[in-house]
Amino acid sequence: MNSSIQPGLTAEDRDAEQLRALGYSSNFERSMSLWENFALGFTYLSPVVGVYTIFGLCLAAGGPPMFWSYLLVGLGQMLVCLIFCEVVSQFPISGGVYPWARRLVGKRWAWMVGWIYSCSLCVTIAAVALGAGPYIATLLGFEANPATNTLVGLSLTLMATLLNLSGTKLLARVAMFGFLCELIGAIVIGGYLLIFERHQPLSVLFNTFDIRIDGSYWPAFLTASLAGMFLYYGFEACGDVAEETPNPSRRIPKAMRMTIWIGGGASMFAALALILAVPDMAAVISGADKDPMTTIFDGAFGVLGARMVMAVILVSFVSCVLSLQAAASRLLYSYARDEMVMGSGLLKRLSPNTHVPTAALITCGVIPATIVVLGYFLQNSIATVVSFAAIGIYLAFQMIVSGALFARMRGWKPAGAFTLGIWGWPVNIAALAYGLMAIVNMSWPRTPDAPWYINYGIILTGSIVIGLGLLYMLLFRPYDKGTAPAGDAWKLSRH
C-alpha cells in the first residue's frame, strides 16, 4: 500500500498522500506528538478513575487476590491491542474502530461496530462525569447526593465540550497535563501508602479470606476480575485521532502499546497500595466497611490531606471525560464523512479555525448530558445502562478482532509499518478467545434473587442497543450512501 507514495516528499506530504491513497483527504491539524497521542489513550484508560471507582466493590467480592485480575486482564487486552496495532498501522484513519471494521470486513459490519461503540462511549462519558460527584463533594466539603452528582456530571460534560472545541493542540496539552498529574499522583499517593500506611502483608494477595460461592472461590474471583475488565480500554483512542498525529502508521501502534504497559503498571501499583493499606480486610469483605477508599484516605491523610488527594483524582476525571469525548466525536465525524448517519452534512464539517468537528463534539456533549439527567430520574435503571457501556466496548473490540481474523482467512497480510509477522494468526485467535470469555464473564447474571430484568440487565440492554441498530440499518440502509472503500484489506493483499 505504502509503495505508491512518492519519494522525496516532506513528512507532512507523506501523511497526506497516505491518507489520499486510502480514499480520504483531511483538514485536521497534525500537531499531536507521540507522547500527546499516548496521553490521550492513558487518560481515557485512566488508572485512577478505573481503579478507584470500583475498588471497594471488587475487593469485597473477591478479596485481595482481585489484584491479579489487573495482570491477567492486562495480558488479554494486550493481545487485542496488538491486533489493533496491525490494523491502524495500515489504515490510520480518524474514527478508529469504525473505519477499521469497514476496511477489514465491509460496510454493514462497520455500521454495527460504530453504532455499538458510539452508544457505549456516550454512556461511558456520562458514567465518568457522574462518578466525579462524590469526589467533588469531598473536595468542597458538602454531602454528595443524586442532585449534586447530576449537577457535577453536567458541569464536567460542559467543561470537556468547551475544551475540546478549542482544538487539537489544547486537547493534547490537557491530556498531557492529565497524564502527568495522574501518573505523579498515583506514584506519590501509592508510594506514601506503601511506606507509611501499610497494614497488610504482601502475602495477603493470596489470601481468599475463605470467600466461597457454591463451595468454590473462582466465581468470586471472576466477579472481582471486573476490576480489570472495566479498566483496560483507551488504547484504541490513540487511533481515533490518527489524522491529527504525524507519521501515524508508526507512532500510533507504539502509543497504543505504551497505554497498556504504562497505564496497566500504574493501575497495578495503585491497586497494590490500596489493598495493603486496608486497616481491616475482614470488615471490607463482610460489608461492615462499605467504603474502604474513604477509610484509607481519611486514616492516611486526614481531612485536609484527603481533599488534596481528591483534587488529583478530580483532574483524572476531567481529563478522562475530555479524552472519551474526543474519541466519540472523531468516530461520529468518521461515520458522517462516509454518509453513514443522518445529519452527515453537518456532522462531518470541521471548524475552519480550530480544525475539529464542531457539530460532532456538541452532539457528543448533548447525548451524555441527557443520560446524566435521565440518571437522576431513573436511578435504578441507569445503573444497568451504565454497566452495558463496558461490555459494549468489549463487543466492538471483538468485532474488530474477529474482523481481522475474517480478513486473514480471506488472504489479508498486514502491510503497515507494524506487523506481527508469523505471530499474527496465533495472537489473533488468542485475542478473540480472551475477548469472548471476558464478554461472557461480564454479562453472566450474578444476582439470582433480583428480578429477571435486573439479573439479565446487561444482556437485555445490549440486545436493545443491537436491535435498534439493526432496525435503523435495515430501514434506512445508511451503509449504501457513501462511496468510501470497504472490505479492501484482503482485496489489496491479493494484488
C-alpha positions as CSV (number, residue, x, y, z in Angstrom):
1,M,0.0,0.0,0.0
2,N,2.7,2.5,1.0
3,S,4.8,1.7,-2.0
4,S,2.7,4.0,-4.1
5,I,3.7,7.1,-2.0
6,Q,6.2,9.2,-4.0
7,P,9.8,9.5,-2.6
8,G,11.2,12.9,-1.7
9,L,8.0,14.3,-0.1
10,T,8.0,16.0,3.3
11,A,6.7,14.1,6.3
12,E,3.5,16.1,6.2
13,D,3.1,15.5,2.5
14,R,3.7,11.7,3.0
15,D,1.0,11.6,5.7
16,A,-1.5,13.4,3.4
17,E,-0.5,11.2,0.4
18,Q,-1.0,8.0,2.5
19,L,-4.5,9.2,3.5
20,R,-5.3,10.0,-0.1
21,A,-4.3,6.5,-1.1
22,L,-6.8,5.3,1.5
23,G,-9.6,7.3,-0.1
24,Y,-9.7,10.4,2.1
25,S,-8.4,14.0,2.4
26,S,-8.3,15.7,5.8
27,N,-8.3,19.2,7.2
28,F,-7.3,18.1,10.7
29,E,-4.2,19.7,12.2
30,R,-1.4,17.1,12.5
31,S,0.1,18.5,15.7
32,M,-0.2,15.7,18.2
33,S,3.1,14.2,19.2
34,L,3.7,10.5,20.1
35,W,3.6,11.4,23.9
36,E,0.5,13.5,23.5
37,N,-1.2,10.7,21.5
38,F,-0.3,8.3,24.2
39,A,-1.5,10.7,26.9
40,L,-4.9,10.7,25.2
41,G,-5.1,6.9,25.5
42,F,-3.7,6.9,29.0
43,T,-6.2,9.5,30.3
44,Y,-9.0,7.6,28.6
45,L,-7.9,4.4,30.3
46,S,-7.3,6.5,33.5
47,P,-5.8,4.2,36.1
48,V,-7.0,6.5,38.9
49,V,-10.6,6.6,37.7
50,G,-10.6,2.9,36.7
51,V,-9.1,1.6,40.0
52,Y,-10.7,4.0,42.5
53,T,-14.2,3.8,41.1
54,I,-14.9,0.1,41.7
55,F,-12.1,-0.8,44.1
56,G,-14.3,-1.3,47.1
57,L,-16.9,-3.4,45.3
58,C,-14.4,-5.8,43.7
59,L,-12.3,-6.1,46.9
60,A,-15.5,-7.1,48.9
61,A,-16.4,-9.5,46.1
62,G,-13.1,-11.4,45.7
63,G,-10.8,-10.3,48.5
64,P,-7.1,-9.2,47.9
65,P,-6.5,-11.8,45.1
66,M,-8.6,-9.5,42.9
67,F,-5.2,-7.7,42.4
68,W,-4.2,-10.4,40.0
69,S,-7.1,-9.6,37.7
70,Y,-5.3,-6.4,36.7
71,L,-2.4,-8.5,35.4
72,L,-4.4,-11.2,33.7
73,V,-6.8,-8.8,32.0
74,G,-3.9,-6.6,31.0
75,L,-2.3,-9.5,29.2
76,G,-5.5,-10.4,27.5
77,Q,-6.1,-6.8,26.4
78,M,-2.5,-6.6,25.1
79,L,-3.4,-9.3,22.6
80,V,-6.3,-7.2,21.4
81,C,-4.1,-4.2,21.3
82,L,-1.5,-5.9,19.1
83,I,-4.2,-6.7,16.6
84,F,-5.4,-3.1,16.7
85,C,-1.8,-2.0,16.1
86,E,-1.6,-4.0,12.9
87,V,-4.9,-2.6,11.6
88,V,-4.3,1.1,12.5
89,S,-0.8,0.9,11.1
90,Q,-2.2,0.0,7.7
91,F,-5.4,2.1,8.0
92,P,-4.5,5.3,10.0
93,I,-7.9,6.9,9.6
94,S,-9.8,9.0,12.1
95,G,-12.6,7.3,13.9
96,G,-10.8,4.1,15.0
97,V,-12.9,1.0,15.2
98,Y,-15.5,2.1,12.6
99,P,-13.1,2.6,9.6
100,W,-11.0,-0.4,10.6
101,A,-14.2,-2.6,10.5
102,R,-15.1,-1.1,7.1
103,R,-11.7,-2.0,5.6
104,L,-11.4,-5.4,7.2
105,V,-15.0,-6.7,6.6
106,G,-17.4,-4.3,4.9
107,K,-20.0,-1.6,5.3
108,R,-22.7,-3.3,7.2
109,W,-20.3,-4.8,9.8
110,A,-18.7,-1.4,10.1
111,W,-22.0,0.3,10.7
112,M,-22.8,-2.0,13.6
113,V,-19.4,-1.6,15.1
114,G,-19.7,2.2,15.0
115,W,-23.2,2.1,16.4
116,I,-22.4,-0.2,19.4
117,Y,-19.1,1.7,20.1
118,S,-20.6,5.1,19.9
119,C,-23.5,4.2,22.2
120,S,-21.1,2.7,24.7
121,L,-18.8,5.8,24.6
122,C,-21.7,8.2,25.2
123,V,-22.8,6.2,28.2
124,T,-19.3,5.9,29.5
125,I,-18.8,9.7,29.3
126,A,-22.0,10.1,31.4
127,A,-20.9,7.5,33.8
128,V,-17.4,9.0,34.4
129,A,-18.9,12.5,34.7
130,L,-21.4,11.3,37.3
131,G,-18.7,9.3,39.1
132,A,-16.8,12.6,39.8
133,G,-19.7,13.8,42.0
134,P,-18.6,12.2,45.3
135,Y,-15.0,13.4,44.9
136,I,-16.1,16.9,44.2
137,A,-18.3,16.7,47.3
138,T,-15.4,15.6,49.5
139,L,-13.1,18.3,48.0
140,L,-15.6,21.1,48.6
141,G,-16.9,19.7,51.9
142,F,-20.6,19.0,51.1
143,E,-22.7,15.9,51.2
144,A,-23.0,14.1,47.9
145,N,-26.5,13.1,46.7
146,P,-28.2,12.4,43.3
147,A,-28.9,16.1,42.7
148,T,-25.3,17.2,43.3
149,N,-23.9,14.3,41.3
150,T,-26.1,15.3,38.4
151,L,-25.0,18.9,38.6
152,V,-21.4,17.9,38.7
153,G,-21.9,15.5,35.8
154,L,-23.5,18.2,33.7
155,S,-20.7,20.7,34.6
156,L,-18.0,18.3,33.8
157,T,-19.5,17.4,30.4
158,L,-19.9,21.1,29.5
159,M,-16.3,21.8,30.5
160,A,-15.0,18.9,28.4
161,T,-17.0,20.1,25.4
162,L,-15.7,23.6,25.6
163,L,-12.1,22.4,26.0
164,N,-12.5,20.0,23.0
165,L,-14.0,22.7,20.9
166,S,-10.8,24.8,21.4
167,G,-8.8,22.5,19.1
168,T,-6.4,19.6,18.9
169,K,-3.5,21.5,20.5
170,L,-5.4,22.3,23.6
171,L,-6.8,18.7,23.7
172,A,-3.2,17.4,23.5
173,R,-2.0,19.7,26.2
174,V,-4.8,19.0,28.6
175,A,-4.4,15.2,28.0
176,M,-0.6,15.6,28.7
177,F,-1.3,17.6,31.9
178,G,-3.8,15.0,33.0
179,F,-1.4,12.2,32.3
180,L,1.4,13.9,34.3
181,C,-1.0,14.7,37.2
182,E,-2.4,11.2,37.2
183,L,0.9,9.4,37.0
184,I,2.6,11.5,39.6
185,G,-0.4,11.4,41.8
186,A,-0.7,7.6,41.6
187,I,3.0,7.2,42.4
188,V,3.0,9.7,45.2
189,I,-0.2,8.5,46.8
190,G,0.6,4.9,46.3
191,G,4.2,5.3,47.5
192,Y,3.0,7.1,50.6
193,L,0.5,4.4,51.4
194,L,3.1,1.6,50.9
195,I,5.7,3.3,53.0
196,F,3.7,4.8,55.9
197,E,0.2,3.3,55.9
198,R,0.8,-0.4,55.1
199,H,-1.5,-2.6,57.3
200,Q,-1.4,-5.8,55.3
201,P,1.5,-8.2,54.5
202,L,2.3,-8.9,50.8
203,S,1.1,-12.5,51.3
204,V,-2.5,-11.1,51.7
205,L,-2.6,-11.0,47.8
206,F,-3.0,-14.8,48.0
207,N,-5.5,-14.8,50.9
208,T,-9.1,-15.5,49.9
209,F,-10.4,-15.0,53.4
210,D,-12.4,-18.2,52.8
211,I,-14.7,-16.5,50.3
212,R,-16.9,-19.1,48.6
213,I,-19.7,-19.1,46.1
214,D,-21.3,-22.6,45.8
215,G,-18.3,-24.0,47.6
216,S,-15.7,-22.5,45.2
217,Y,-13.6,-19.3,45.2
218,W,-13.4,-19.0,41.4
219,P,-16.8,-17.5,40.9
220,A,-15.9,-14.8,43.4
221,F,-12.6,-14.1,41.6
222,L,-14.4,-13.9,38.3
223,T,-16.7,-11.3,39.8
224,A,-13.8,-9.4,41.3
225,S,-12.0,-9.6,37.9
226,L,-14.4,-6.9,36.6
227,A,-11.9,-4.5,38.3
228,G,-9.5,-5.2,35.4
229,M,-12.2,-5.6,32.7
230,F,-13.6,-2.1,33.4
231,L,-10.2,-0.6,33.2
232,Y,-8.2,-1.8,30.2
233,Y,-9.6,0.1,27.3
234,G,-8.5,3.5,26.0
235,F,-5.6,2.4,23.8
236,E,-8.0,2.5,20.8
237,A,-8.5,6.2,21.4
238,C,-4.9,6.7,20.1
239,G,-6.2,5.6,16.7
240,D,-9.3,7.8,16.8
241,V,-7.1,10.8,16.2
242,A,-4.9,9.2,13.5
243,E,-5.4,12.2,11.2
244,E,-4.1,14.6,13.9
245,T,-0.9,12.7,14.5
246,P,2.2,12.9,12.3
247,N,3.6,9.5,11.0
248,P,0.6,7.7,12.4
249,S,1.5,4.3,11.0
250,R,4.5,4.1,13.3
251,R,3.5,6.3,16.2
252,I,0.0,5.2,17.0
253,P,0.9,1.4,17.4
254,K,3.6,2.5,19.7
255,A,1.3,4.8,21.7
256,M,-1.3,2.0,22.0
257,R,1.2,-0.4,23.5
258,M,2.6,2.3,25.8
259,T,-1.0,2.9,27.0
260,I,-1.3,-0.8,28.1
261,W,2.2,-1.0,29.6
262,I,2.3,2.3,31.5
263,G,-1.4,2.5,32.2
264,G,-1.5,-1.1,33.4
265,G,1.6,-0.7,35.5
266,A,0.2,2.5,37.2
267,S,-3.1,0.7,37.8
268,M,-1.5,-2.3,39.4
269,F,0.7,-0.1,41.6
270,A,-2.3,1.9,42.8
271,A,-4.3,-1.2,43.5
272,L,-1.5,-2.8,45.4
273,A,-1.0,0.3,47.6
274,L,-4.7,0.4,48.4
275,I,-5.0,-3.3,49.2
276,L,-2.0,-3.2,51.5
277,A,-3.4,0.0,53.2
278,V,-6.7,-1.5,54.2
279,P,-6.8,-1.4,58.0
280,D,-9.4,-4.2,58.5
281,M,-9.8,-6.5,55.5
282,A,-12.4,-8.7,57.2
283,A,-14.6,-5.6,57.7
284,V,-14.5,-4.8,53.9
285,I,-15.3,-8.4,52.9
286,S,-18.2,-8.7,55.5
287,G,-19.7,-5.4,54.4
288,A,-19.1,-3.6,57.7
289,D,-16.7,-1.2,55.8
290,K,-18.7,-0.3,52.7
291,D,-16.3,2.5,51.6
292,P,-12.7,1.3,52.1
293,M,-11.4,4.1,49.9
294,T,-12.6,6.8,52.3
295,T,-11.4,4.7,55.3
296,I,-7.9,4.5,53.8
297,F,-7.6,8.2,52.7
298,D,-9.1,9.7,55.9
299,G,-6.8,7.5,58.0
300,A,-3.7,8.1,56.0
301,F,-4.0,11.8,55.1
302,G,-6.6,13.3,57.4
303,V,-9.4,15.6,56.2
304,L,-7.2,18.2,54.6
305,G,-4.8,15.7,53.0
306,A,-7.8,13.6,51.7
307,R,-9.1,16.7,50.0
308,M,-5.7,17.2,48.3
309,V,-5.9,13.6,47.1
310,M,-9.4,14.3,45.8
311,A,-8.1,17.2,43.8
312,V,-5.7,14.9,42.0
313,I,-8.5,12.4,41.4
314,L,-10.7,15.2,40.1
315,V,-8.1,16.1,37.4
316,S,-8.1,12.5,36.4
317,F,-11.9,12.5,35.9
318,V,-11.8,15.8,33.9
319,S,-9.1,14.5,31.5
320,C,-10.8,11.1,31.2
321,V,-14.1,12.8,30.1
322,L,-12.2,15.0,27.7
323,S,-10.4,12.0,26.1
324,L,-13.6,10.0,25.9
325,Q,-15.5,12.8,24.2
326,A,-12.6,13.4,21.8
327,A,-12.7,9.7,20.8
328,A,-16.5,9.7,20.4
329,S,-16.6,12.9,18.3
330,R,-13.9,11.5,15.9
331,L,-15.9,8.3,15.5
332,L,-19.1,10.3,14.7
333,Y,-17.2,12.5,12.3
334,S,-15.8,9.5,10.5
335,Y,-19.3,8.0,10.4
336,A,-20.6,11.2,8.9
337,R,-17.8,11.5,6.4
338,D,-18.9,8.2,4.9
339,E,-22.6,9.3,4.9
340,M,-23.4,6.6,7.5
341,V,-25.7,8.6,9.8
342,M,-28.5,11.2,9.5
343,G,-27.2,14.7,9.6
344,S,-23.9,13.7,8.0
345,G,-23.6,17.0,6.1
346,L,-23.4,18.9,9.4
347,L,-21.5,16.3,11.5
348,K,-18.6,15.9,9.0
349,R,-17.8,19.6,9.0
350,L,-14.5,20.8,10.6
351,S,-14.2,24.2,12.1
352,P,-12.1,26.4,9.8
353,N,-10.4,27.9,12.9
354,T,-9.9,25.0,15.3
355,H,-9.9,22.2,12.7
356,V,-12.1,20.0,14.9
357,P,-15.6,18.6,14.1
358,T,-17.8,21.1,16.0
359,A,-21.2,19.6,15.5
360,A,-19.9,16.1,16.3
361,L,-18.3,17.4,19.5
362,I,-21.5,19.2,20.6
363,T,-23.6,16.1,19.8
364,C,-21.1,14.0,22.0
365,G,-21.8,16.5,24.8
366,V,-25.6,16.7,24.5
367,I,-26.2,12.9,24.4
368,P,-24.1,12.2,27.6
369,A,-25.7,15.2,29.3
370,T,-29.1,13.8,28.5
371,I,-28.1,10.4,30.0
372,V,-26.8,12.2,33.1
373,V,-30.2,14.0,33.6
374,L,-32.1,10.7,32.9
375,G,-29.9,9.1,35.6
376,Y,-31.4,11.5,38.2
377,F,-35.0,10.4,37.4
378,L,-34.2,6.7,36.6
379,Q,-31.5,5.9,39.1
380,N,-32.3,2.1,39.3
381,S,-32.4,1.7,35.5
382,I,-29.3,3.9,34.7
383,A,-27.0,1.5,36.6
384,T,-27.9,-1.2,34.2
385,V,-27.4,1.1,31.2
386,V,-24.0,2.2,32.6
387,S,-22.9,-1.4,33.1
388,F,-23.6,-2.0,29.4
389,A,-21.1,0.6,28.4
390,A,-18.1,-1.6,29.3
391,I,-19.5,-4.7,27.6
392,G,-20.5,-2.7,24.6
393,I,-16.9,-1.5,24.2
394,Y,-15.7,-5.1,24.5
395,L,-18.3,-6.2,21.8
396,A,-17.0,-3.5,19.5
397,F,-13.4,-4.6,20.2
398,Q,-14.2,-8.3,19.4
399,M,-15.9,-7.3,16.2
400,I,-12.6,-5.8,15.1
401,V,-10.6,-8.8,16.3
402,S,-13.0,-11.2,14.6
403,G,-13.0,-8.9,11.5
404,A,-9.2,-9.2,11.4
405,L,-9.4,-12.9,11.6
406,F,-12.0,-12.9,8.8
407,A,-9.7,-10.8,6.7
408,R,-6.8,-13.1,7.4
409,M,-8.9,-16.0,6.2
410,R,-9.6,-14.1,3.0
411,G,-5.9,-13.5,2.4
412,W,-5.2,-10.3,4.3
413,K,-1.5,-9.7,5.0
414,P,-1.0,-6.6,7.2
415,A,1.0,-4.1,5.2
416,G,1.6,-1.3,7.7
417,A,4.8,-0.2,9.4
418,F,3.8,-2.5,12.4
419,T,3.0,-6.2,11.8
420,L,3.1,-9.3,13.9
421,G,4.5,-11.4,11.1
422,I,4.2,-15.2,11.8
423,W,2.6,-14.4,15.2
424,G,-0.4,-12.7,13.6
425,W,-2.6,-15.8,13.4
426,P,-1.9,-17.2,17.0
427,V,-2.2,-13.7,18.5
428,N,-5.5,-13.0,16.6
429,I,-7.0,-16.3,17.7
430,A,-5.9,-15.9,21.3
431,A,-7.3,-12.3,21.4
432,L,-10.7,-13.5,20.2
433,A,-10.8,-16.4,22.7
434,Y,-9.9,-14.0,25.5
435,G,-12.5,-11.4,24.4
436,L,-15.3,-13.8,24.1
437,M,-14.6,-15.2,27.6
438,A,-14.5,-11.7,29.0
439,I,-17.9,-10.8,27.5
440,V,-19.4,-14.0,29.0
441,N,-17.9,-13.1,32.4
442,M,-19.1,-9.5,32.3
443,S,-22.7,-10.4,31.3
444,W,-23.1,-13.5,33.5
445,P,-26.1,-13.0,35.9
446,R,-24.8,-12.8,39.5
447,T,-27.9,-11.7,41.4
448,P,-30.3,-14.7,41.4
449,D,-32.6,-13.1,43.9
450,A,-33.1,-10.0,41.9
451,P,-35.9,-9.6,39.3
452,W,-35.0,-11.1,35.9
453,Y,-34.7,-7.7,34.2
454,I,-32.0,-6.7,36.6
455,N,-30.3,-10.1,36.7
456,Y,-30.1,-10.1,32.9
457,G,-30.0,-6.3,32.6
458,I,-26.7,-6.2,30.7
459,I,-27.9,-8.8,28.2
460,L,-31.3,-7.1,27.9
461,T,-29.7,-3.6,27.4
462,G,-27.2,-5.0,24.9
463,S,-30.0,-6.7,22.9
464,I,-32.0,-3.5,22.8
465,V,-29.0,-1.4,21.5
466,I,-28.1,-4.1,18.9
467,G,-31.8,-4.5,17.9
468,L,-32.2,-0.7,17.4
469,G,-29.0,-0.6,15.4
470,L,-30.2,-3.4,13.1
471,L,-33.6,-1.8,12.7
472,Y,-32.1,1.5,11.7
473,M,-29.7,-0.2,9.3
474,L,-32.4,-2.2,7.7
475,L,-34.9,0.6,7.4
476,F,-32.6,3.4,6.2
477,R,-29.7,1.5,4.7
478,P,-27.1,4.1,5.7
479,Y,-24.3,1.9,4.6
480,D,-25.3,2.2,0.9
481,K,-24.9,6.0,0.8
482,G,-21.2,6.6,0.9
483,T,-18.6,5.6,-1.7
484,A,-15.5,5.2,0.6
485,P,-13.6,1.9,0.1
486,A,-14.9,-1.1,2.1
487,G,-13.7,-4.7,2.5
488,D,-10.5,-3.9,0.7
489,A,-7.9,-5.1,3.3
490,W,-7.8,-8.6,1.8
491,K,-8.5,-7.5,-1.7
492,L,-5.4,-5.3,-1.7
493,S,-3.4,-8.3,-0.4
494,R,-4.4,-10.4,-3.4
495,H,-2.9,-7.9,-5.8
